[in-house]
Amino acid sequence: MINGKLYMMGGGWDRLNLLDVSQPVGFALAIGVLIPWSALYRDHRLRIALEDEDGVQLTELRAAMNIGAPAEVTIGQSFRAMFALNVGWKLPGPGTYRVVAGVDDGDEKRVALHVALAQPPR
């Protein structure tokens, strides 16, 4: 991130073709959290989890955050906190998974990730 902006190349994919599911898969996650004015300068908990297609949690990351406002703020304005994470998750096999993110046990957002076995090159 540069000056609070997240730059991505090749973002937005939702399918992985893997030759070997026994190895951890490395990829990056980009998460934006909108913090309302009334919740600034308070401690918040960010939760990111990986679930299988049955909703069983496979792994989880947790982080604490406290978002403030710059001096030139407009009263009542919300702020977006951006996070970029590199993860290495081991997947049990082909199938559909979900990355789940939420703050303070509130609403969660889910994004599907479809994994298939790739054919080895000939």
N, C-alpha and C positions, 0 to 999 in steps of 0.2 A: 504494500500500500504506500502511496505517495500523497502527502497532503490530505489524508483522510479519504482518498479515492482508491477504489479497487480496480486494478487493470487485469483483464483476463484474455488469454488466447486459447481458443478451443474449448470454451466453457459451454455448459448446457447439455452435455451428452447424458444419455440415460441407459446406455447399453455397453456391456463389456464382453468381449470374446476372449476367453482365457485358454491357454494351452495346458496349464497346470494349476488346478484349484488348491493344491496342497501348499502353495506358497502365499504369503500375505500379498495383498493387492494395494499398491500405493496410489493415492490420488489426492486431490485437494478439494476442500469444501470452502465455499464462500457463503457467509451468513450475514444478513443485515437485520438488526433489531431496532425497531422504532420505539423510542422512549418518550412518553408524553411529558410535558412540562411539569406536571404534578409528581412525576416519579424521578426527576433529576436529583442528583446528590444523595441517592439512596443505594443501599446494597441490593443487588439483584443476582439471581442464580440462573446461569445458562446451562441447559442440558441438551446434549446431542447423543443420540443412540442409533444403533443399527439393529433393525428387526428383520426376521425372516417373513415369508409370506403368510404365516399363521399368526403374526404379531408377537412372536417370542423374541425377547430382547437378547441379542448376541453380545453386544458390547455397549459401553456407555462412557461418555466424557462429560465432565462437569467443570464449570469455571465460574468464578465470581467476577462481577463487574460493578463499577460505580461510575456513572456518566455525569459529567458536569456540562456547563455551558460556557462558550467564549464570551468575552467582554461585550462584543457588539451584538448581543442576542436581542431578538424581539420577544417581549414578554408574551408568554403563552405558546411559544414555538416548540415543536417536537424536534427531537434529534435522532438521527440514524447512526447507530454504532455498527461498524463493519468489522468482521472477523474473517481472516483467511487462515485455514488450518491444513496442514499436511497430515494425512492419516495413513496407516498401513494396517488394513484389516484382513484377517483370514476369513474366507467365506467357506461354508460347509460344502458347497457344490453349486451346480447350475440352479437357476431359479430366479424368483423375484424377491428383492429385498427392499426395505424402506429405510431412508435416513430420516430421523425424526428430530426436530429441534423445537425447544420451547423455553420460555423464561418464567421463572417464579411459579411453576405449576399451573400456568395459565394455558391459553390456547397453544396448540402445537401445530406445526406445519410438517407435512410428510411429502417426501419426494421418492418416487420409485426408481429402482436400479435393477435392470434386467441383466442377468449373467448367463452366458451360454458357453459351451465348450467349443473351442476353435479347432479346425483341422490343421494338423501340422503342415508346414510348407513342404513341397515335394522337391 
